[in-house]
Amino acid sequence: MNAYERIATVIRFLDEHRGEQPDLDTLAAHVGLSRFHVHRLFAEWAGVTPKDFLQCLTVEHAKARLREGESVLHAALDSGLSGPSRLHDLCVGLEAATPGEIKAQGEGLTITAGFAPTPFGTCVVASTPRGVCRLAFVDEASRSTAEAELRADWPRACIDWNDDVAAKLVAPVFARDGQPRGTGSLRAYVRGSDFQVRVWRALLRIEPGTLVSYGALAGALGHASAARAVGSAVARNAIAVLIPCHRVIRETGVLGEYRWGKERKRALLAWETAPRGAPTEVLR
């Protein structure tokens, strides 16, 4: 079991037993590590302690505030999700493929792709001269599937696999304190319907560490009754983190599913909202 799998197991346990407020000894026994190893590994991986992360899970209690008439955003923030951004200082733009480019299926296009480590597990990232066309989290056993999916999306493109280039591309996205973050901008090169592209552009306007419901996102697009269609477009996003679909939640305040695992969704939100520098308090 690698570091991500251990932490994902801890996250699932905390989520399922939040009402019991499990202590560090309980978490350690659950994953078969010492209490101090669990604490250190969790803090290094997520940037927050297990105790702080447990507090982050109080987003579920935002449902009570929503029933009182509070907005989804303020209900979530009032439930312990406020804090400075931890994501990145990059300005992300979105450039949609033209109909002609979509029809060409990548013909004449060179895509540089590779696998790279992140705090949330391995990712596959692919970039073109027009921008990043894929950023997805993958499990070790699904690397061949990730390669096949990229090839299926761009069947006529020339794909150059280079893990070193991939690692350099994603490093600024997940940079921590004291690490270089890059001052330029990243562009996302996407293909989709006009409506899907509008939804993805709207996602770029959601501030790091904040949440919005599918209904509110639909309303911002001028289609208040299209929450289901918005949800479908969000689920079709192929560029994790840079196009932040993890910041969209259900109307009830429940975080809901995530294309790359609900544990990653919770971890990404906790990482964004946690104060700079990993706390040192131990869960007792």
SULCORMO-V189854 format. One record per backbone hydrogen bond with DSSP energy under -1.0 kcal/mol. CO is the residue of the C=O (numbers start at 1). NH is the residue of the N-H. E is the energy in kcal/mol with one decimal. If there is no record, write none. Layout:
co=CO nh=NH e=E
co=CO nh=NH e=E
This chain:
co=2 nh=6 e=-2.2
co=3 nh=7 e=-2.5
co=4 nh=8 e=-3.2
co=5 nh=9 e=-1.9
co=6 nh=10 e=-2.0
co=7 nh=11 e=-2.7
co=8 nh=12 e=-2.4
co=9 nh=13 e=-2.2
co=10 nh=14 e=-2.8
co=11 nh=15 e=-2.5
co=12 nh=16 e=-2.5
co=13 nh=17 e=-2.0
co=17 nh=20 e=-1.4
co=18 nh=21 e=-1.5
co=23 nh=27 e=-1.9
co=24 nh=28 e=-2.7
co=25 nh=29 e=-2.3
co=26 nh=30 e=-1.8
co=27 nh=31 e=-1.6
co=28 nh=32 e=-1.1
co=28 nh=33 e=-2.0
co=34 nh=38 e=-2.4
co=35 nh=39 e=-2.0
co=36 nh=40 e=-2.5
co=37 nh=41 e=-2.9
co=38 nh=42 e=-2.5
co=39 nh=43 e=-2.3
co=40 nh=44 e=-2.6
co=41 nh=45 e=-2.3
co=42 nh=46 e=-2.8
co=43 nh=47 e=-1.7
co=49 nh=53 e=-2.5
co=50 nh=54 e=-2.5
co=51 nh=55 e=-1.8
co=52 nh=56 e=-1.6
co=53 nh=57 e=-1.3
co=55 nh=58 e=-1.7
co=56 nh=59 e=-1.2
co=57 nh=60 e=-1.8
co=58 nh=61 e=-1.3
co=59 nh=62 e=-1.7
co=60 nh=63 e=-1.4
co=61 nh=64 e=-1.2
co=62 nh=66 e=-2.4
co=63 nh=67 e=-2.0
co=65 nh=70 e=-2.1
co=66 nh=69 e=-1.6
co=71 nh=75 e=-2.6
co=72 nh=76 e=-2.3
co=73 nh=77 e=-2.4
co=74 nh=78 e=-2.7
co=76 nh=81 e=-1.1
co=77 nh=80 e=-1.5
co=91 nh=186 e=-1.5
co=93 nh=188 e=-2.3
co=95 nh=190 e=-1.8
co=98 nh=102 e=-2.4
co=99 nh=103 e=-2.4
co=100 nh=104 e=-1.7
co=104 nh=107 e=-1.4
co=105 nh=156 e=-2.3
co=106 nh=109 e=-2.6
co=109 nh=158 e=-2.8
co=111 nh=160 e=-3.3
co=112 nh=127 e=-2.6
co=113 nh=162 e=-3.6
co=114 nh=125 e=-2.5
co=116 nh=123 e=-2.7
co=118 nh=121 e=-1.6
co=122 nh=138 e=-2.7
co=123 nh=116 e=-2.6
co=124 nh=136 e=-2.4
co=125 nh=114 e=-1.8
co=126 nh=133 e=-2.2
co=126 nh=134 e=-1.5
co=127 nh=112 e=-2.5
co=128 nh=131 e=-1.2
co=131 nh=128 e=-2.5
co=132 nh=189 e=-2.6
co=134 nh=126 e=-2.6
co=135 nh=240 e=-3.5
co=136 nh=124 e=-3.1
co=139 nh=142 e=-1.8
co=140 nh=143 e=-1.2
co=142 nh=146 e=-2.4
co=143 nh=147 e=-2.3
co=144 nh=148 e=-2.1
co=145 nh=149 e=-2.4
co=146 nh=150 e=-2.0
co=147 nh=151 e=-2.2
co=148 nh=152 e=-2.3
co=149 nh=153 e=-1.9
co=150 nh=154 e=-1.8
co=154 nh=157 e=-1.4
co=158 nh=111 e=-3.0
co=160 nh=113 e=-2.5
co=162 nh=166 e=-1.8
co=163 nh=167 e=-2.5
co=164 nh=168 e=-1.9
co=165 nh=169 e=-1.9
co=166 nh=170 e=-2.1
co=167 nh=171 e=-1.6
co=170 nh=174 e=-1.3
co=176 nh=179 e=-2.0
co=186 nh=93 e=-2.6
co=187 nh=132 e=-3.3
co=188 nh=95 e=-3.3
co=190 nh=97 e=-2.8
co=193 nh=197 e=-2.5
co=194 nh=198 e=-1.9
co=195 nh=199 e=-2.2
co=196 nh=200 e=-2.5
co=197 nh=201 e=-2.3
co=198 nh=202 e=-2.0
co=199 nh=203 e=-1.9
co=200 nh=204 e=-1.2
co=202 nh=205 e=-1.2
co=203 nh=206 e=-1.6
co=207 nh=210 e=-1.8
co=212 nh=249 e=-2.3
co=213 nh=217 e=-2.4
co=214 nh=218 e=-2.4
co=215 nh=219 e=-2.5
co=216 nh=220 e=-2.2
co=217 nh=221 e=-1.1
co=218 nh=223 e=-2.7
co=219 nh=222 e=-1.5
co=223 nh=226 e=-2.3
co=226 nh=230 e=-2.5
co=227 nh=231 e=-2.5
co=228 nh=232 e=-1.9
co=229 nh=233 e=-2.1
co=230 nh=234 e=-2.7
co=231 nh=235 e=-2.0
co=234 nh=237 e=-1.4
co=238 nh=135 e=-2.1
co=239 nh=243 e=-1.3
co=240 nh=242 e=-3.3
co=243 nh=245 e=-2.4
co=244 nh=247 e=-1.6
co=245 nh=248 e=-1.3
co=247 nh=212 e=-2.0
co=249 nh=214 e=-1.3
co=250 nh=253 e=-1.7
co=254 nh=250 e=-2.5
co=258 nh=261 e=-2.3
co=261 nh=265 e=-1.6
co=262 nh=266 e=-2.2
co=263 nh=267 e=-2.5
co=264 nh=268 e=-3.0
co=265 nh=269 e=-2.0
co=266 nh=270 e=-2.4
co=267 nh=271 e=-2.5
co=268 nh=272 e=-2.1
co=269 nh=273 e=-1.9
co=270 nh=274 e=-1.7
